[in-house]
Amino acid sequence: MTDSPALRSAHELTASFAEGTLSPVEATQDALASIERYDNAVNAMLFTDADGALAQARASESRWRAGAPLSRSDGVPVTIKDMFLTRGWPTVRGSTLIDPAGPWDEDAPAVARLRESGAVLLGKNTTPEFAWKGVTDSKSHGVTGNPWGADLTSGGSSGGAATAVGLGMGTWSIGTDGGGSVRIPASFTGTTALKPTFGRMPMYPPSPYGTLSHGGPVARSVHDAALLMDIICGPDSRDWAAMPPPVGSYADALDGDATARLAGLRIALSPTLGYGHNDPEIEAAVRAAAQVFADAGAVVEEVDPGISDCVDAFHVLWFTGASKVVSAYGPQALDGIDPLLARSIREYGSEASASDYLDAMAVRMDLGVTMGAFHESYDVLLTPTMPIAAFPAGQDAPTGWPSDLWTSWTPYTYPFNMTQQPALSVPCGLTGDRRPIGLQLVGARHAEALLLQVGDAFQRLTDWHTATPTLITD
């Protein structure tokens, strides 16, 4: 990566703020310059509030000069996926059905915690309509591209967030993940993203996708993701399902010799989960990543967890939620949304019965039991995040793919929304034509601290997360 402040880590930025060698204003100006430089090509930002961001940055600069920052992350520039309520900014969720006039008088929990920390809010990221699919395009805001090629998809549904982070349009972003929505774009854009255990990051209002939907950090490194977790996992009484705040700091737990923690760690490598198929370059990169852990002293075994593809049950849960979202806008709403979403709701959601829903929940519970038993033998499960690399932007699926539904090409992400387990995606390679490859690390429920430690160790032993995207080097 270049030495631009926009591409420095959160820790590097705040260390410079404390030393007085860089100010939050300069960091914010550089992030805004990156938006100005790249966003016409990639369309990652729904809108940018430059004046508001600079005012926040000046306030942060004053606090650092007075030796009284609000937090150790005060002044770090951040963008927000347009699924999170933001006070004073519209939240239209990628849809023309929502009136941007508002009123917008409330922050989502994570946004509120970011404001309290002194982070500088730059603007909102693009998302597909109601965050329903694994690529980022919408009738309202167009197509979002990729830092490694504006003509490549960013993935989704947090594609705007990942592309913004990858190009230095802010150090961090926060995204949602109901079936892979932070991990898919992390894999495609060479960024890092964590889906924590359900309830770890408070969410409000409740997602119509129910307990499938998580929120989590998008960053350029595991360490930055851990710093952001320390902020966004703060308590909020509006989420009745939220877990108690974590004890201690995720970021502090990464101090010391992280690689030493790998010695004796029990790691299962499952390149296909027993049912998937990968492009050869993907599988080779994931196997090479597993070898990094083995060389560092982990006990790595190739073993499948003994699950089958839960896609049919996932479709019932996902599209009944989508049907409920759209029905709130009246009987004609299906005619005004993404045509593939409308078709999928009709096929999987609107006709599902209560019995169908309960059957899907039974599949989900059985899957959770199987994975719980699996993690009694293995600390971490490794899979590809995605079986493919990024394909052309503006398509719902790769060219010639047998299905245009996003779940047909994301077999390794949605199972862990069904089980609510934490899952982390980190870069682990590039294809021959320089498209990023993601490695997924899955832990037992509530084990996000362990995943962050293991992912951080991997990034200390490799440099894939520091690779500079094509749009920056060209």
C-alpha positions in Angstrom: 0.0 0.0 0.0 1.0 3.6 -0.5 1.9 5.9 2.4 -1.3 8.0 1.9 -3.0 8.7 5.2 -6.2 7.3 3.6 -4.6 3.9 3.5 -3.0 3.9 6.9 -4.4 1.7 9.7 -6.6 3.1 12.4 -3.8 2.5 14.9 -1.3 4.3 12.8 -3.6 7.3 12.3 -4.4 7.7 16.0 -0.7 7.3 17.0 0.1 10.1 14.6 -2.8 12.2 16.0 -1.3 11.7 19.5 2.2 12.6 18.3 0.9 15.7 16.4 2.5 14.5 13.2 -0.9 14.2 11.5 -4.3 15.7 12.3 -7.8 14.2 12.0 -8.5 17.0 9.5 -5.7 15.9 7.2 -6.8 12.3 7.5 -10.3 13.3 6.7 -9.2 15.5 3.8 -7.3 12.6 2.3 -10.3 10.2 2.6 -12.5 12.8 1.0 -9.9 13.1 -1.8 -10.0 9.4 -2.3 -13.8 9.6 -2.7 -13.3 12.4 -5.2 -10.7 10.5 -7.1 -12.3 7.0 -7.3 -16.0 7.1 -6.7 -17.0 8.2 -10.2 -15.5 4.9 -11.3 -16.8 2.5 -8.6 -19.9 4.1 -7.2 -19.3 3.0 -3.6 -20.8 6.1 -1.9 -24.5 6.9 -1.8 -23.6 10.4 -0.7 -20.8 12.2 1.1 -21.1 14.9 3.8 -17.8 16.6 3.3 -18.7 19.7 5.3 -20.0 17.6 8.2 -17.0 15.3 8.2 -14.6 18.2 8.3 -16.4 19.8 11.2 -16.2 16.5 13.1 -12.5 16.3 12.2 -11.8 19.8 13.5 -13.5 18.9 16.8 -11.4 15.8 17.0 -8.2 17.7 16.2 -9.0 20.1 19.1 -9.5 17.2 21.5 -6.2 15.5 20.5 -4.4 18.8 20.9 -5.9 19.2 24.4 -4.9 15.6 25.2 -8.5 14.6 25.7 -9.6 12.4 22.9 -13.0 10.7 23.4 -11.5 7.3 22.7 -8.3 5.9 21.2 -10.1 5.9 17.8 -11.1 9.5 18.0 -10.8 11.1 14.5 -10.7 7.9 12.4 -12.7 8.3 9.2 -15.6 5.8 8.7 -18.4 5.2 6.2 -21.7 3.6 6.9 -23.7 1.1 4.9 -27.0 2.5 3.9 -28.9 -0.1 6.0 -28.1 1.6 9.3 -30.1 4.6 10.5 -28.0 7.8 10.6 -29.4 10.9 12.3 -29.7 13.7 9.8 -28.9 11.5 6.8 -31.4 9.5 4.7 -31.4 5.7 5.0 -33.1 4.5 1.8 -31.7 0.9 1.8 -31.1 0.9 -1.9 -34.8 1.2 -2.7 -37.0 3.7 -4.5 -39.8 2.7 -2.1 -38.4 4.7 0.8 -38.9 8.5 0.9 -35.5 10.1 1.5 -37.2 13.1 3.1 -37.4 11.2 6.4 -37.6 12.3 9.1 -34.2 10.9 10.1 -33.8 11.6 13.8 -32.2 8.4 15.2 -28.9 6.6 14.9 -28.6 2.8 14.8 -26.7 1.4 17.8 -23.4 1.1 16.0 -23.6 4.6 14.5 -24.4 6.0 17.9 -21.3 4.2 19.4 -19.1 5.6 16.5 -20.3 9.2 17.2 -19.5 8.7 20.9 -16.0 7.5 20.1 -15.3 10.6 18.0 -15.0 8.8 14.7 -15.5 11.0 11.7 -18.6 10.0 9.7 -18.0 10.6 6.0 -21.2 9.4 4.3 -23.3 6.4 3.4 -22.3 3.4 1.2 -24.3 1.8 -1.6 -26.2 -1.4 -1.1 -28.6 -3.5 -3.2 -32.3 -3.1 -2.5 -32.9 -4.1 1.1 -29.5 -5.8 1.2 -31.1 -8.8 -0.4 -28.3 -10.2 -2.6 -24.6 -10.9 -3.0 -23.8 -8.1 -5.5 -24.2 -4.4 -5.1 -26.5 -2.8 -7.7 -29.9 -1.2 -7.5 -32.5 0.6 -9.6 -32.0 3.7 -7.4 -28.2 3.9 -7.2 -26.7 1.9 -10.1 -23.8 -0.6 -10.0 -20.9 -0.6 -7.6 -17.5 -1.7 -8.9 -14.3 -3.1 -7.3 -11.0 -1.6 -6.2 -9.3 -4.3 -8.4 -11.2 -3.3 -11.5 -14.2 -0.9 -11.9 -15.7 -3.4 -14.3 -15.7 -6.2 -11.6 -18.4 -6.6 -9.1 -17.7 -5.6 -5.5 -19.9 -8.4 -4.2 -22.6 -7.6 -1.7 -24.6 -6.6 -0.1 -22.0 -4.6 1.7 -20.2 -4.0 -1.6 -20.1 -0.2 -1.2 -18.6 -0.5 2.2 -15.8 -2.9 1.1 -14.9 -1.0 -2.0 -14.8 2.3 0.0 -12.4 0.7 2.5 -10.3 -0.9 -0.2 -9.7 2.5 -1.9 -9.1 4.6 1.2 -12.5 6.2 1.2 -12.4 5.9 5.0 -10.4 3.6 7.2 -13.5 1.6 8.3 -17.0 0.8 7.4 -19.8 -1.1 9.1 -21.9 -3.5 7.1 -24.7 -6.1 7.6 -24.4 -9.8 6.9 -27.5 -12.0 6.5 -26.0 -14.6 4.3 -22.5 -13.4 3.6 -22.9 -9.7 3.0 -19.7 -8.5 4.6 -17.7 -11.7 3.8 -18.6 -11.9 0.1 -17.4 -8.4 -0.7 -14.4 -8.8 1.5 -13.3 -11.8 -0.5 -13.9 -10.0 -3.9 -12.2 -6.8 -2.9 -9.2 -8.0 -0.8 -10.5 -6.5 2.4 -11.1 -8.0 5.8 -14.6 -8.5 7.4 -16.1 -10.2 10.4 -19.6 -11.5 11.0 -19.6 -11.8 14.7 -21.9 -14.2 16.7 -25.5 -13.1 16.4 -26.2 -10.5 19.1 -22.6 -9.5 19.7 -23.1 -6.2 17.8 -26.4 -4.6 18.8 -28.8 -3.9 16.0 -31.9 -1.6 15.8 -34.4 -1.6 14.3 -34.7 -5.4 14.1 -33.9 -6.9 10.8 -36.9 -8.3 8.8 -34.5 -11.2 8.0 -34.7 -12.0 11.7 -31.9 -13.8 13.4 -30.1 -14.5 10.2 -28.9 -10.9 10.0 -25.8 -9.8 11.8 -23.8 -6.5 11.7 -20.0 -6.3 11.6 -16.8 -4.4 10.7 -15.2 -4.0 7.2 -11.6 -3.0 7.4 -8.2 -3.5 5.7 -6.8 -5.7 8.4 -7.9 -7.9 11.3 -6.3 -5.4 13.8 -8.4 -2.6 12.4 -11.5 -4.8 12.5 -10.8 -5.6 16.2 -10.5 -1.9 17.0 -13.8 -1.3 15.3 -15.4 -4.2 17.2 -14.3 -2.5 20.5 -16.6 0.4 19.5 -19.6 -1.1 17.8 -20.2 -3.9 20.4 -21.0 -1.3 23.1 -24.4 -1.9 24.8 -27.7 -0.6 23.5 -31.0 -1.3 25.2 -33.0 -1.2 21.9 -31.7 -4.6 20.9 -33.5 -7.1 23.1 -31.4 -10.0 21.6 -28.0 -8.3 22.2 -25.4 -10.2 24.3 -23.7 -8.4 27.2 -20.7 -6.3 26.0 -17.5 -8.3 25.7 -15.1 -8.4 28.6 -11.9 -6.6 27.7 -10.7 -5.3 24.4 -10.6 -7.3 21.1 -7.7 -5.1 19.9 -5.7 -5.5 23.1 -6.1 -9.3 22.9 -4.0 -9.1 19.7 -0.9 -7.7 21.6 2.1 -9.9 21.9 3.3 -12.8 19.9 0.1 -13.6 18.0 1.7 -16.4 16.0 2.7 -18.3 19.2 -1.0 -18.7 19.8 -1.2 -20.9 16.7 0.9 -23.7 18.3 -1.3 -26.6 19.0 -4.5 -24.9 17.7 -6.9 -27.5 16.2 -7.8 -26.4 12.7 -10.0 -28.2 10.2 -9.6 -27.5 6.5 -12.7 -28.1 4.5 -12.2 -26.8 0.9 -15.8 -27.6 -0.1 -17.8 -28.2 3.1 -18.5 -31.6 1.5 -20.8 -30.2 -1.3 -19.2 -27.2 -3.0 -17.0 -26.8 -6.0 -14.1 -24.3 -6.4 -12.1 -22.7 -9.2 -8.7 -24.3 -9.1 -6.9 -21.0 -8.2 -9.2 -20.6 -5.2 -8.6 -24.0 -3.8 -4.9 -23.7 -4.3 -4.8 -20.4 -2.4 -6.9 -21.8 0.5 -4.7 -24.9 0.8 -1.6 -22.7 0.8 -3.2 -20.6 3.6 -3.8 -23.7 5.6 -0.2 -24.6 5.2 0.8 -21.3 6.8 -1.0 -22.3 9.9 0.5 -25.8 9.9 4.0 -24.3 9.5 3.3 -22.1 12.5 2.6 -25.1 14.7 -1.2 -25.5 14.4 -2.6 -29.0 14.0 -4.3 -28.9 10.6 -6.5 -31.7 9.3 -8.5 -31.9 6.2 -12.0 -32.9 7.3 -15.6 -31.9 6.4 -17.9 -30.9 9.2 -20.6 -33.4 8.1 -23.2 -30.9 7.0 -25.3 -30.8 3.8 -26.3 -27.7 1.8 -29.0 -25.9 3.7 -29.9 -23.6 0.9 -33.6 -24.6 0.6 -34.2 -23.9 4.3 -32.3 -20.7 4.0 -34.4 -19.5 1.1 -37.6 -20.0 3.1 -36.2 -17.9 6.0 -34.6 -15.3 3.8 -37.4 -14.7 1.4 -40.2 -14.7 3.9 -38.3 -11.9 5.5 -37.9 -10.1 2.2 -41.6 -10.6 1.5 -42.5 -9.0 4.8 -40.2 -6.0 4.0 -41.8 -5.3 0.6 -45.4 -5.9 1.7 -45.2 -3.0 4.0 -45.1 -0.7 0.9 -48.4 -1.9 -0.5 -49.7 -4.4 -3.0 -48.0 -2.7 -6.0 -44.5 -2.7 -4.4 -43.4 -5.9 -6.1 -43.7 -4.2 -9.4 -41.3 -1.5 -8.4 -38.4 -3.4 -6.9 -35.4 -5.4 -8.3 -37.1 -7.9 -10.7 -35.1 -10.8 -9.5 -36.0 -10.0 -5.9 -39.7 -9.8 -6.9 -39.4 -13.2 -8.6 -37.6 -14.8 -5.7 -40.2 -13.5 -3.2 -43.0 -15.0 -5.3 -41.2 -18.3 -5.6 -39.8 -18.7 -2.1 -41.3 -16.2 0.2 -44.9 -15.2 -0.3 -46.3 -18.8 -0.6 -44.3 -20.3 2.3 -46.6 -21.6 5.1 -46.0 -21.6 8.8 -45.2 -25.3 8.5 -42.6 -24.5 5.9 -41.0 -21.9 8.2 -40.9 -24.3 11.1 -39.4 -27.0 8.9 -36.7 -24.5 7.9 -36.0 -23.7 11.5 -35.7 -27.4 12.3 -33.0 -27.7 9.6 -31.3 -24.7 11.1 -31.3 -26.2 14.6 -30.0 -29.5 13.4 -27.2 -27.7 11.6 -26.3 -25.8 14.8 -26.1 -29.0 16.7 -23.8 -30.6 14.1 -21.5 -27.6 14.1 -21.5 -27.3 17.9 -20.3 -30.9 18.1 -17.7 -30.3 15.4 -16.2 -27.4 17.4 -15.6 -29.7 20.3 -12.9 -31.3 18.2 -11.7 -28.3 16.2 -11.1 -24.7 17.3 -11.4 -23.2 13.8 -12.8 -24.3 10.5 -11.1 -23.0 7.3 -13.0 -22.8 4.0 -12.8 -20.5 0.9 -14.9 -17.5 1.6 -16.0 -17.8 -2.1 -15.6 -20.6 -4.6 -14.9 -18.0 -7.3 -13.2 -14.6 -7.7 -15.1 -11.4 -8.7 -17.0 -11.6 -11.9 -18.2 -8.7 -14.2 -20.1 -5.9 -12.4 -23.8 -5.5 -13.3 -24.5 -9.2 -13.3 -26.3 -11.2 -10.7 -24.1 -14.3 -11.3 -21.0 -15.2 -13.3 -21.4 -15.5 -17.0 -22.9 -18.9 -18.0 -23.7 -19.8 -14.4 -26.7 -22.2 -14.2 -28.6 -19.9 -11.8 -28.9 -16.2 -11.3 -29.8 -16.4 -7.7 -26.9 -15.3 -5.4 -27.1 -18.3 -3.1 -26.0 -20.5 -6.1 -22.5 -19.1 -6.0 -22.1 -18.4 -2.2 -22.2 -21.9 -0.7 -19.8 -21.3 2.1 -21.3 -18.1 3.7 -25.0 -18.5 4.4 -24.7 -21.8 6.5 -23.0 -19.8 9.2 -25.8 -17.3 9.3 -28.1 -20.2 9.9 -25.9 -21.3 12.9 -25.1 -17.7 14.0 -21.5 -18.6 14.3 -18.7 -16.0 13.9 -17.0 -16.0 10.6 -14.0 -13.9 9.4 -12.9 -13.4 5.8 -9.2 -12.4 5.2 -7.3 -12.1 1.9 -5.2 -15.1 1.1 -4.1 -14.7 -2.5 -4.7 -13.3 -6.0 -5.7 -15.0 -9.2 -3.4 -14.9 -12.2 -5.3 -11.9 -13.5 -5.1 -10.2 -10.0 -8.5 -10.7 -8.5 -8.5 -11.2 -4.7 -9.2 -14.6 -3.0 -10.7 -14.8 0.4 -10.1 -17.3 3.2 -13.0 -17.9 5.7 -12.3 -18.7 9.3 -15.3 -20.0 11.3 -15.4 -20.4 15.0 -17.8 -21.8 17.6 -20.5 -19.4 18.8 -19.1 -16.6 20.9 -15.5 -17.2 19.7 -15.0 -14.1 17.7 -12.0 -13.1 19.9 -10.3 -16.3 19.0 -11.0 -15.8 15.3 -9.6 -12.3 15.4 -6.4 -13.6 17.1 -6.0 -16.4 14.5 -6.8 -14.0 11.6 -4.3 -11.5 13.0 -1.6 -14.2 13.3 -2.3 -15.1 9.6 -1.8 -11.5 8.6 1.4 -11.2 10.5 2.7 -14.2 8.6 1.5 -13.1 5.2 1.1 -9.8 3.3 -2.0 -10.4 1.1 -4.0 -7.8 3.1 -1.4 -5.1 2.2 -1.7 -5.7 -1.6 -2.5 -2.4 -3.4 -5.6 -2.5 -5.5 -5.3 -2.0 -9.3 -7.2 1.3 -9.3 -4.7 2.8 -7.0 -1.6 1.5 -8.8 -2.8 2.3 -12.4 
